[in-house]
Amino acid sequence: MQTPSRVASLIIAAAAAVAPAAAGAPAPARSSSAPALCHSVVHHGVLPTWARTGFSDPRPRLPHVLGRSGEIAALVFGYPLRSPPAQDRSNKILWVSRRDVRPLSDLRIRAQRMEGRRRVGRPVTRVVVGGPGPSGIDLPAPGCWRLTLRWSGRTDELDLRYSI
């Protein structure tokens, strides 16, 4: 029979083993040939400091998704995103680059629908003329979409979920 202190030690050890993943630590290395699991992480808290320009509230809160490399944020004014688009509102996304952008450098988006790690259908492209800024990004089907974003010599990637 295990003593209460032994049980407590096992619980603490198990919690310590999963804590790095829960705290946002990097995931274990994966094969470079297999895409990552499509998973849209929408934050509903305060925007990162670098993404707050233009807001009167010093700590604005709204749904947002950060690029994997931390170079871009998608501020989702049209939350939740819909496919097909809702009749009464648009799929409005304000794209914010962490660093200065070159003038007249369009934001080019390659969107691939995913089911887990599997690509589904053909990718679609969208362009936000003039670079990161306000946009209406409609995608052709509901599901998890992996967006590869290119602008001003930079690249980042994020996943967005579109619902029915």
Biotite code that builds the C-alpha atoms (Angstrom):
import biotite.structure as struc

atoms = struc.array([
    struc.Atom([0.000, 0.000, 0.000], chain_id="A", res_id=1, res_name="MET", atom_name="CA", element="C"),
    struc.Atom([1.247, 3.480, -0.869], chain_id="A", res_id=2, res_name="GLN", atom_name="CA", element="C"),
    struc.Atom([1.556, 6.130, 1.790], chain_id="A", res_id=3, res_name="THR", atom_name="CA", element="C"),
    struc.Atom([-0.191, 9.496, 1.383], chain_id="A", res_id=4, res_name="PRO", atom_name="CA", element="C"),
    struc.Atom([3.198, 11.203, 0.913], chain_id="A", res_id=5, res_name="SER", atom_name="CA", element="C"),
    struc.Atom([4.113, 8.737, -1.873], chain_id="A", res_id=6, res_name="ARG", atom_name="CA", element="C"),
    struc.Atom([0.774, 9.397, -3.625], chain_id="A", res_id=7, res_name="VAL", atom_name="CA", element="C"),
    struc.Atom([1.327, 13.152, -3.318], chain_id="A", res_id=8, res_name="ALA", atom_name="CA", element="C"),
    struc.Atom([4.824, 12.777, -4.787], chain_id="A", res_id=9, res_name="SER", atom_name="CA", element="C"),
    struc.Atom([3.433, 10.853, -7.758], chain_id="A", res_id=10, res_name="LEU", atom_name="CA", element="C"),
    struc.Atom([0.768, 13.499, -8.374], chain_id="A", res_id=11, res_name="ILE", atom_name="CA", element="C"),
    struc.Atom([3.356, 16.298, -8.241], chain_id="A", res_id=12, res_name="ILE", atom_name="CA", element="C"),
    struc.Atom([5.661, 14.395, -10.615], chain_id="A", res_id=13, res_name="ALA", atom_name="CA", element="C"),
    struc.Atom([2.816, 13.809, -13.072], chain_id="A", res_id=14, res_name="ALA", atom_name="CA", element="C"),
    struc.Atom([1.786, 17.468, -12.939], chain_id="A", res_id=15, res_name="ALA", atom_name="CA", element="C"),
    struc.Atom([5.374, 18.565, -13.535], chain_id="A", res_id=16, res_name="ALA", atom_name="CA", element="C"),
    struc.Atom([5.590, 16.296, -16.568], chain_id="A", res_id=17, res_name="ALA", atom_name="CA", element="C"),
    struc.Atom([2.577, 17.921, -18.267], chain_id="A", res_id=18, res_name="VAL", atom_name="CA", element="C"),
    struc.Atom([3.072, 21.493, -17.013], chain_id="A", res_id=19, res_name="ALA", atom_name="CA", element="C"),
    struc.Atom([5.528, 22.567, -19.771], chain_id="A", res_id=20, res_name="PRO", atom_name="CA", element="C"),
    struc.Atom([3.017, 21.622, -22.479], chain_id="A", res_id=21, res_name="ALA", atom_name="CA", element="C"),
    struc.Atom([0.191, 23.414, -20.693], chain_id="A", res_id=22, res_name="ALA", atom_name="CA", element="C"),
    struc.Atom([2.377, 26.481, -20.210], chain_id="A", res_id=23, res_name="ALA", atom_name="CA", element="C"),
    struc.Atom([2.991, 26.801, -23.934], chain_id="A", res_id=24, res_name="GLY", atom_name="CA", element="C"),
    struc.Atom([6.371, 25.096, -24.053], chain_id="A", res_id=25, res_name="ALA", atom_name="CA", element="C"),
    struc.Atom([7.423, 23.886, -27.477], chain_id="A", res_id=26, res_name="PRO", atom_name="CA", element="C"),
    struc.Atom([5.895, 20.613, -28.575], chain_id="A", res_id=27, res_name="ALA", atom_name="CA", element="C"),
    struc.Atom([8.187, 17.652, -29.069], chain_id="A", res_id=28, res_name="PRO", atom_name="CA", element="C"),
    struc.Atom([9.944, 17.535, -32.419], chain_id="A", res_id=29, res_name="ALA", atom_name="CA", element="C"),
    struc.Atom([7.936, 15.970, -35.213], chain_id="A", res_id=30, res_name="ARG", atom_name="CA", element="C"),
    struc.Atom([8.786, 14.631, -38.610], chain_id="A", res_id=31, res_name="SER", atom_name="CA", element="C"),
    struc.Atom([9.333, 17.462, -41.096], chain_id="A", res_id=32, res_name="SER", atom_name="CA", element="C"),
    struc.Atom([7.284, 15.552, -43.694], chain_id="A", res_id=33, res_name="SER", atom_name="CA", element="C"),
    struc.Atom([4.107, 15.441, -41.590], chain_id="A", res_id=34, res_name="ALA", atom_name="CA", element="C"),
    struc.Atom([2.195, 18.696, -41.141], chain_id="A", res_id=35, res_name="PRO", atom_name="CA", element="C"),
    struc.Atom([1.279, 19.813, -37.642], chain_id="A", res_id=36, res_name="ALA", atom_name="CA", element="C"),
    struc.Atom([-2.193, 19.148, -36.307], chain_id="A", res_id=37, res_name="LEU", atom_name="CA", element="C"),
    struc.Atom([-4.534, 21.933, -37.424], chain_id="A", res_id=38, res_name="CYS", atom_name="CA", element="C"),
    struc.Atom([-5.667, 23.699, -34.286], chain_id="A", res_id=39, res_name="HIS", atom_name="CA", element="C"),
    struc.Atom([-6.981, 27.238, -34.158], chain_id="A", res_id=40, res_name="SER", atom_name="CA", element="C"),
    struc.Atom([-6.134, 28.862, -30.830], chain_id="A", res_id=41, res_name="VAL", atom_name="CA", element="C"),
    struc.Atom([-8.303, 31.953, -30.434], chain_id="A", res_id=42, res_name="VAL", atom_name="CA", element="C"),
    struc.Atom([-7.248, 34.143, -27.525], chain_id="A", res_id=43, res_name="HIS", atom_name="CA", element="C"),
    struc.Atom([-9.963, 36.308, -25.947], chain_id="A", res_id=44, res_name="HIS", atom_name="CA", element="C"),
    struc.Atom([-7.725, 38.272, -23.610], chain_id="A", res_id=45, res_name="GLY", atom_name="CA", element="C"),
    struc.Atom([-5.762, 41.484, -23.894], chain_id="A", res_id=46, res_name="VAL", atom_name="CA", element="C"),
    struc.Atom([-4.015, 42.033, -27.211], chain_id="A", res_id=47, res_name="LEU", atom_name="CA", element="C"),
    struc.Atom([-0.212, 41.911, -27.296], chain_id="A", res_id=48, res_name="PRO", atom_name="CA", element="C"),
    struc.Atom([1.313, 45.365, -26.780], chain_id="A", res_id=49, res_name="THR", atom_name="CA", element="C"),
    struc.Atom([2.574, 45.522, -30.373], chain_id="A", res_id=50, res_name="TRP", atom_name="CA", element="C"),
    struc.Atom([-0.963, 44.855, -31.739], chain_id="A", res_id=51, res_name="ALA", atom_name="CA", element="C"),
    struc.Atom([-2.752, 47.670, -29.838], chain_id="A", res_id=52, res_name="ARG", atom_name="CA", element="C"),
    struc.Atom([-2.026, 50.627, -32.128], chain_id="A", res_id=53, res_name="THR", atom_name="CA", element="C"),
    struc.Atom([-5.176, 52.624, -32.836], chain_id="A", res_id=54, res_name="GLY", atom_name="CA", element="C"),
    struc.Atom([-7.195, 51.368, -29.862], chain_id="A", res_id=55, res_name="PHE", atom_name="CA", element="C"),
    struc.Atom([-8.370, 53.940, -27.304], chain_id="A", res_id=56, res_name="SER", atom_name="CA", element="C"),
    struc.Atom([-8.550, 51.338, -24.517], chain_id="A", res_id=57, res_name="ASP", atom_name="CA", element="C"),
    struc.Atom([-5.022, 50.817, -23.106], chain_id="A", res_id=58, res_name="PRO", atom_name="CA", element="C"),
    struc.Atom([-5.739, 47.080, -22.649], chain_id="A", res_id=59, res_name="ARG", atom_name="CA", element="C"),
    struc.Atom([-8.092, 46.143, -25.503], chain_id="A", res_id=60, res_name="PRO", atom_name="CA", element="C"),
    struc.Atom([-9.623, 42.676, -25.507], chain_id="A", res_id=61, res_name="ARG", atom_name="CA", element="C"),
    struc.Atom([-10.948, 40.946, -28.570], chain_id="A", res_id=62, res_name="LEU", atom_name="CA", element="C"),
    struc.Atom([-10.631, 37.546, -30.221], chain_id="A", res_id=63, res_name="PRO", atom_name="CA", element="C"),
    struc.Atom([-7.226, 37.159, -31.856], chain_id="A", res_id=64, res_name="HIS", atom_name="CA", element="C"),
    struc.Atom([-4.888, 34.514, -33.215], chain_id="A", res_id=65, res_name="VAL", atom_name="CA", element="C"),
    struc.Atom([-1.111, 34.884, -33.172], chain_id="A", res_id=66, res_name="LEU", atom_name="CA", element="C"),
    struc.Atom([1.170, 33.594, -35.891], chain_id="A", res_id=67, res_name="GLY", atom_name="CA", element="C"),
    struc.Atom([3.376, 30.661, -34.934], chain_id="A", res_id=68, res_name="ARG", atom_name="CA", element="C"),
    struc.Atom([6.498, 32.810, -35.334], chain_id="A", res_id=69, res_name="SER", atom_name="CA", element="C"),
    struc.Atom([4.928, 35.744, -33.490], chain_id="A", res_id=70, res_name="GLY", atom_name="CA", element="C"),
    struc.Atom([5.303, 38.053, -36.503], chain_id="A", res_id=71, res_name="GLU", atom_name="CA", element="C"),
    struc.Atom([1.606, 38.694, -37.150], chain_id="A", res_id=72, res_name="ILE", atom_name="CA", element="C"),
    struc.Atom([-1.726, 38.787, -35.335], chain_id="A", res_id=73, res_name="ALA", atom_name="CA", element="C"),
    struc.Atom([-5.194, 38.233, -36.767], chain_id="A", res_id=74, res_name="ALA", atom_name="CA", element="C"),
    struc.Atom([-7.621, 40.409, -34.789], chain_id="A", res_id=75, res_name="LEU", atom_name="CA", element="C"),
    struc.Atom([-10.957, 38.736, -35.478], chain_id="A", res_id=76, res_name="VAL", atom_name="CA", element="C"),
    struc.Atom([-13.711, 41.359, -35.476], chain_id="A", res_id=77, res_name="PHE", atom_name="CA", element="C"),
    struc.Atom([-16.043, 38.916, -37.262], chain_id="A", res_id=78, res_name="GLY", atom_name="CA", element="C"),
    struc.Atom([-15.874, 36.212, -34.589], chain_id="A", res_id=79, res_name="TYR", atom_name="CA", element="C"),
    struc.Atom([-16.770, 33.468, -35.077], chain_id="A", res_id=80, res_name="PRO", atom_name="CA", element="C"),
    struc.Atom([-15.661, 33.269, -38.709], chain_id="A", res_id=81, res_name="LEU", atom_name="CA", element="C"),
    struc.Atom([-18.299, 31.666, -40.961], chain_id="A", res_id=82, res_name="ARG", atom_name="CA", element="C"),
    struc.Atom([-18.351, 29.717, -44.206], chain_id="A", res_id=83, res_name="SER", atom_name="CA", element="C"),
    struc.Atom([-20.482, 30.538, -46.010], chain_id="A", res_id=84, res_name="PRO", atom_name="CA", element="C"),
    struc.Atom([-20.324, 34.107, -44.655], chain_id="A", res_id=85, res_name="PRO", atom_name="CA", element="C"),
    struc.Atom([-23.156, 35.185, -42.364], chain_id="A", res_id=86, res_name="ALA", atom_name="CA", element="C"),
    struc.Atom([-25.840, 37.429, -43.900], chain_id="A", res_id=87, res_name="GLN", atom_name="CA", element="C"),
    struc.Atom([-25.675, 40.011, -41.095], chain_id="A", res_id=88, res_name="ASP", atom_name="CA", element="C"),
    struc.Atom([-21.906, 40.469, -40.684], chain_id="A", res_id=89, res_name="ARG", atom_name="CA", element="C"),
    struc.Atom([-18.616, 39.904, -42.461], chain_id="A", res_id=90, res_name="SER", atom_name="CA", element="C"),
    struc.Atom([-15.547, 37.800, -41.704], chain_id="A", res_id=91, res_name="ASN", atom_name="CA", element="C"),
    struc.Atom([-13.571, 40.894, -40.757], chain_id="A", res_id=92, res_name="LYS", atom_name="CA", element="C"),
    struc.Atom([-9.953, 40.356, -39.742], chain_id="A", res_id=93, res_name="ILE", atom_name="CA", element="C"),
    struc.Atom([-7.499, 43.127, -38.927], chain_id="A", res_id=94, res_name="LEU", atom_name="CA", element="C"),
    struc.Atom([-3.990, 41.865, -39.697], chain_id="A", res_id=95, res_name="TRP", atom_name="CA", element="C"),
    struc.Atom([-1.268, 43.459, -37.557], chain_id="A", res_id=96, res_name="VAL", atom_name="CA", element="C"),
    struc.Atom([2.425, 42.981, -38.302], chain_id="A", res_id=97, res_name="SER", atom_name="CA", element="C"),
    struc.Atom([4.740, 42.970, -35.327], chain_id="A", res_id=98, res_name="ARG", atom_name="CA", element="C"),
    struc.Atom([7.394, 44.875, -37.300], chain_id="A", res_id=99, res_name="ARG", atom_name="CA", element="C"),
    struc.Atom([7.213, 47.750, -39.753], chain_id="A", res_id=100, res_name="ASP", atom_name="CA", element="C"),
    struc.Atom([6.019, 46.883, -43.236], chain_id="A", res_id=101, res_name="VAL", atom_name="CA", element="C"),
    struc.Atom([7.310, 48.088, -46.577], chain_id="A", res_id=102, res_name="ARG", atom_name="CA", element="C"),
    struc.Atom([4.869, 50.457, -48.261], chain_id="A", res_id=103, res_name="PRO", atom_name="CA", element="C"),
    struc.Atom([2.692, 48.823, -50.927], chain_id="A", res_id=104, res_name="LEU", atom_name="CA", element="C"),
    struc.Atom([3.794, 45.306, -49.941], chain_id="A", res_id=105, res_name="SER", atom_name="CA", element="C"),
    struc.Atom([0.639, 43.194, -50.200], chain_id="A", res_id=106, res_name="ASP", atom_name="CA", element="C"),
    struc.Atom([-0.216, 40.521, -47.638], chain_id="A", res_id=107, res_name="LEU", atom_name="CA", element="C"),
    struc.Atom([-0.426, 37.248, -49.580], chain_id="A", res_id=108, res_name="ARG", atom_name="CA", element="C"),
    struc.Atom([-2.413, 34.444, -47.974], chain_id="A", res_id=109, res_name="ILE", atom_name="CA", element="C"),
    struc.Atom([-2.296, 30.789, -48.966], chain_id="A", res_id=110, res_name="ARG", atom_name="CA", element="C"),
    struc.Atom([-5.077, 28.915, -47.157], chain_id="A", res_id=111, res_name="ALA", atom_name="CA", element="C"),
    struc.Atom([-5.209, 25.122, -46.973], chain_id="A", res_id=112, res_name="GLN", atom_name="CA", element="C"),
    struc.Atom([-8.166, 23.341, -45.353], chain_id="A", res_id=113, res_name="ARG", atom_name="CA", element="C"),
    struc.Atom([-7.013, 20.642, -42.945], chain_id="A", res_id=114, res_name="MET", atom_name="CA", element="C"),
    struc.Atom([-8.554, 17.692, -41.132], chain_id="A", res_id=115, res_name="GLU", atom_name="CA", element="C"),
    struc.Atom([-6.118, 17.014, -38.321], chain_id="A", res_id=116, res_name="GLY", atom_name="CA", element="C"),
    struc.Atom([-2.785, 16.671, -40.121], chain_id="A", res_id=117, res_name="ARG", atom_name="CA", element="C"),
    struc.Atom([-4.306, 15.859, -43.519], chain_id="A", res_id=118, res_name="ARG", atom_name="CA", element="C"),
    struc.Atom([-4.656, 18.444, -46.290], chain_id="A", res_id=119, res_name="ARG", atom_name="CA", element="C"),
    struc.Atom([-8.155, 18.512, -47.784], chain_id="A", res_id=120, res_name="VAL", atom_name="CA", element="C"),
    struc.Atom([-8.793, 19.862, -51.266], chain_id="A", res_id=121, res_name="GLY", atom_name="CA", element="C"),
    struc.Atom([-6.754, 22.467, -53.071], chain_id="A", res_id=122, res_name="ARG", atom_name="CA", element="C"),
    struc.Atom([-5.319, 25.545, -51.388], chain_id="A", res_id=123, res_name="PRO", atom_name="CA", element="C"),
    struc.Atom([-6.890, 28.931, -52.079], chain_id="A", res_id=124, res_name="VAL", atom_name="CA", element="C"),
    struc.Atom([-5.197, 32.314, -52.182], chain_id="A", res_id=125, res_name="THR", atom_name="CA", element="C"),
    struc.Atom([-6.282, 35.699, -50.950], chain_id="A", res_id=126, res_name="ARG", atom_name="CA", element="C"),
    struc.Atom([-4.518, 39.072, -51.118], chain_id="A", res_id=127, res_name="VAL", atom_name="CA", element="C"),
    struc.Atom([-4.837, 42.027, -48.754], chain_id="A", res_id=128, res_name="VAL", atom_name="CA", element="C"),
    struc.Atom([-3.762, 44.913, -50.969], chain_id="A", res_id=129, res_name="VAL", atom_name="CA", element="C"),
    struc.Atom([-1.271, 47.234, -49.290], chain_id="A", res_id=130, res_name="GLY", atom_name="CA", element="C"),
    struc.Atom([-0.169, 44.723, -46.680], chain_id="A", res_id=131, res_name="GLY", atom_name="CA", element="C"),
    struc.Atom([-1.428, 43.838, -43.220], chain_id="A", res_id=132, res_name="PRO", atom_name="CA", element="C"),
    struc.Atom([-4.534, 45.830, -42.326], chain_id="A", res_id=133, res_name="GLY", atom_name="CA", element="C"),
    struc.Atom([-8.317, 45.453, -42.457], chain_id="A", res_id=134, res_name="PRO", atom_name="CA", element="C"),
    struc.Atom([-9.734, 42.637, -44.572], chain_id="A", res_id=135, res_name="SER", atom_name="CA", element="C"),
    struc.Atom([-12.694, 40.403, -45.157], chain_id="A", res_id=136, res_name="GLY", atom_name="CA", element="C"),
    struc.Atom([-11.381, 36.868, -45.586], chain_id="A", res_id=137, res_name="ILE", atom_name="CA", element="C"),
    struc.Atom([-14.038, 34.465, -46.842], chain_id="A", res_id=138, res_name="ASP", atom_name="CA", element="C"),
    struc.Atom([-12.991, 30.857, -47.358], chain_id="A", res_id=139, res_name="LEU", atom_name="CA", element="C"),
    struc.Atom([-14.942, 28.303, -49.420], chain_id="A", res_id=140, res_name="PRO", atom_name="CA", element="C"),
    struc.Atom([-15.812, 25.709, -46.752], chain_id="A", res_id=141, res_name="ALA", atom_name="CA", element="C"),
    struc.Atom([-16.149, 25.343, -42.985], chain_id="A", res_id=142, res_name="PRO", atom_name="CA", element="C"),
    struc.Atom([-13.312, 23.709, -41.084], chain_id="A", res_id=143, res_name="GLY", atom_name="CA", element="C"),
    struc.Atom([-9.814, 24.373, -39.831], chain_id="A", res_id=144, res_name="CYS", atom_name="CA", element="C"),
    struc.Atom([-7.738, 26.375, -42.318], chain_id="A", res_id=145, res_name="TRP", atom_name="CA", element="C"),
    struc.Atom([-3.949, 26.693, -42.230], chain_id="A", res_id=146, res_name="ARG", atom_name="CA", element="C"),
    struc.Atom([-2.924, 30.143, -43.480], chain_id="A", res_id=147, res_name="LEU", atom_name="CA", element="C"),
    struc.Atom([0.579, 30.846, -44.714], chain_id="A", res_id=148, res_name="THR", atom_name="CA", element="C"),
    struc.Atom([1.062, 34.617, -44.726], chain_id="A", res_id=149, res_name="LEU", atom_name="CA", element="C"),
    struc.Atom([3.738, 36.521, -46.672], chain_id="A", res_id=150, res_name="ARG", atom_name="CA", element="C"),
    struc.Atom([4.364, 40.278, -46.555], chain_id="A", res_id=151, res_name="TRP", atom_name="CA", element="C"),
    struc.Atom([7.325, 42.683, -46.606], chain_id="A", res_id=152, res_name="SER", atom_name="CA", element="C"),
    struc.Atom([9.841, 39.834, -46.868], chain_id="A", res_id=153, res_name="GLY", atom_name="CA", element="C"),
    struc.Atom([8.329, 38.060, -43.838], chain_id="A", res_id=154, res_name="ARG", atom_name="CA", element="C"),
    struc.Atom([6.427, 34.790, -43.467], chain_id="A", res_id=155, res_name="THR", atom_name="CA", element="C"),
    struc.Atom([4.272, 33.422, -40.676], chain_id="A", res_id=156, res_name="ASP", atom_name="CA", element="C"),
    struc.Atom([1.586, 30.775, -40.323], chain_id="A", res_id=157, res_name="GLU", atom_name="CA", element="C"),
    struc.Atom([-1.565, 30.370, -38.253], chain_id="A", res_id=158, res_name="LEU", atom_name="CA", element="C"),
    struc.Atom([-4.709, 28.256, -38.159], chain_id="A", res_id=159, res_name="ASP", atom_name="CA", element="C"),
    struc.Atom([-8.229, 29.709, -38.293], chain_id="A", res_id=160, res_name="LEU", atom_name="CA", element="C"),
    struc.Atom([-11.492, 27.843, -37.823], chain_id="A", res_id=161, res_name="ARG", atom_name="CA", element="C"),
    struc.Atom([-14.491, 28.692, -39.970], chain_id="A", res_id=162, res_name="TYR", atom_name="CA", element="C"),
    struc.Atom([-17.880, 27.421, -38.740], chain_id="A", res_id=163, res_name="SER", atom_name="CA", element="C"),
    struc.Atom([-21.125, 26.854, -40.596], chain_id="A", res_id=164, res_name="ILE", atom_name="CA", element="C"),
])
